[in-house]
Amino acid sequence: MNPRPTKTKQQFYTVRSGDSLSRISARTGISVKTLARLNQLKHLNSIRIGQRLRIR
């Protein structure tokens, strides 16, 4: 009998005025590199106010 796969709940962060990936990284404890990978960001300065970023 195979165990059921563990589901990881996705969590999101909504970008606010003044945010940058480095600021979001400091707030969430997720590295800038991981944030960029999770959100398929090619340019690290391309986030927008109101954008939802995946953090888990």
Secondary structure as UniProt FT lines:
FT   STRAND          12..14
FT   TURN            17..18
FT   HELIX           21..28
FT   HELIX           32..38
FT   TURN            39..40
FT   TURN            44..45
FT   TURN            49..50
FT   STRAND          52..54
//
